[in-house]
């Protein structure tokens, strides 16, 4: 299907894998949401006499977040925060035969654990690119 055809999917089968794609990597259990930020650097180049601000664009600043329920059997996403770089694979769908990788690359991870008297123990975290990332443009990616 060509890009722009409006194909949509539900996020219920999304997943995060570390240390490789599905089949070689490890799926991080109990996650309920991830985000991928593709922000760009903008540099103000406004000069005397300009009638409005002007900018030039720099590099992508790939980063993202994740959240979910803490895996008390050993949360891989939390344990990976000890490493300098972790290969991350973000899936829109990881069902067998429907795999859809949306982005992947090396990242630096951090995590926070939150306990509340009225909720499950949860984990949230961030990742930032530590190497080049591959981002989908049309259909899924092949690692």
RASUL-V149655 format. One record per backbone hydrogen bond with DSSP energy under -0.5 kcal/mol. CO is the residue of the C=O (numbers start at 1). NH is the residue of the N-H. Records with the same first field share a line. If there is no record, write none. Layout:
CO->NH / NH
This chain:
2->5
10->13
11->14
13->94
15->91
16->28
17->89
18->26
21->24 / 25
26->18
27->29
28->31
30->69
33->67
35->65
37->63
39->61
41->58
42->44
43->56
47->50
54->45
56->43
59->41
60->62
61->39
62->129
63->37
64->127
65->35
66->125
67->32 / 33
68->123
70->72
71->74
74->76
75->79
76->80
78->81
79->82
80->83
86->107
87->19
88->105
89->17 / 91
90->102 / 103
91->15
93->100
95->98
100->92 / 93
101->141
102->136
103->90
104->134
105->88
106->130 / 131
107->86
108->128
110->126
112->124
114->122
116->119
119->116
121->70
122->114
123->68
124->112
125->66
126->110
127->64
128->108
132->106
133->135
134->104
141->101 / 143
